Amino acid sequence: MKEFKFLKPYWPLFHTQKTYFIISGGRAGGKTYSGSSYFIMNLMGPDKFRGVIGRFTQKSLTNSIYRDIVDLITDWGLTPYLEVKNDEIINKINGNSIITHAFKISDGTQTAKGKGIVGTMLLIDEAQEIPSEVEYIKLIDSFRSKDVNRKILVLFNPGHKAHWIFKRWYLPDGTPNPKWEEDHCFIHTTYKDNIENLDPGKVKEWERAKITDPQYYSHHLMGEWQTIGLGAVFQNWNWTDYNPDPEAEVIYAIDFGYSTDPTAMVKVQKRGKKLWVEELLYQKGYTNEDIVEAMKAMGIPRLATIYADSAEPKSIETIRRLGYPNIKGAKKGPDSIKHGIDRIHTFQVFANPKSANLIEEYQNYSYREGTGKPIDDYNHLMDSIRYAMTGVRDEESRYAVLGKPRSRPEVF
């Protein structure tokens, strides 16, 4: 029987009690091999184990991680102890087992509809093939186990940031969203983590790709998510270091909506060439009175500086009379959208990772193809940030001299 050593990034599988393990990686990162080995280890262990290998279609299961598990059983000399029956592996000594499950049959028919999948551990292979978050939720909701701690491993190759996997679990900069940290563990490996098990010649070839083909290197070898797209209006915001300077000036801004569009409100803090932005409100059906009540509930000071869409002077005046006298209409003009976006680009922007709707707008707010004009969608919070920029002073203007300068005398 061969000895197998797990890669260090996989230690949480053994030392945490979390339910979900989101496992991604680049080529030759050991993701599949480690997942296969972990399932076999549990199959041979003393504890009750019923592992389920899931993939989107039944047809693709024949080429899934299940095949790697069967091959490892032979390679490790475990065949005498196990019985392999098509889509099931049974430990003849302790009764532990591994089975396969497909979300859909190859003809597109739903499988196990309304039925529970009984097991202690679920491994979803090639999760990027699942077409929607809804399908994923249906599967994990059907995975049931009694009197055991469920463990669900989700394996995938990172693709485009438009994919539901990215939107569900990651921040726009590709780091795990902290809102899942209570019961999710994120593991990401590349060939660098698995280098002791790889051919040195191949590693040298991959290292060379950093220069010869950087896009291939970053996406396929390092497992980085592909960018939102060249048309994205904003692409370089920082979502992991949101820690506003306590001395920063604070400005609030509102983009009005009601039935079709939401009312969107942001808090923008500025110091030097840094901005900290945070979503405060994103609701449809809010009257001006509702907005004011929400602002009071959030503790926004009565004398706070607030900028709002100047196209709605009546709403601005109502909010002013209801207790916020410093609300003003944001400056607008023929090129105000372009100028506002250009001005935001001059700052280093830090965004609050808990701002879910801001994340969605950031990922989807883009320029119309072939133009320098952004789409009129996914822009409610973005417009609010632009309005706030009306009140953001440039450093050089802070100490501007008041009054009209005297003209120089003419020289004859």
Buried (B, 14 or more C-beta within 10 A) or exposed (E): EEEBEBBEBBEEBEEEEBBBBBBBBBBBBBBBBBBBBBBBBBBBEEEEBBBBBBBBBBEBBEEBBBBBBBEBBEEBEBEEBBEBEEBEBBBEEBEBBBBBBBBBEEEEEEEBEEEEBEBBBBBBBBBBBBEEEEBBEBBBEBBEBEEEEBBBBBBBBBEBBEBBBBBEBBBBBBEBBEEBEEEBBBBBBBBBBBEEEBEEEEBEEBEEBEEEEEEBBBBBBBBBBBBBBEBBBBBEBBBEEBEBEEEBEBBBBBBBBBEEBBBBBBBBBBBEEBBBBBBBBBBEEBEBEEBBEBBEEEEBEEEBBBBBBBEBEEBBEBBBEBEBEBBBBBBBEEEBBEBBBEBBEEBEBBBBBEBEBBBBBBBBBBBEEEEEEBBEEBBBBBBBBBBBBBBBEEEEEEEEEEEEEEEEEEEE
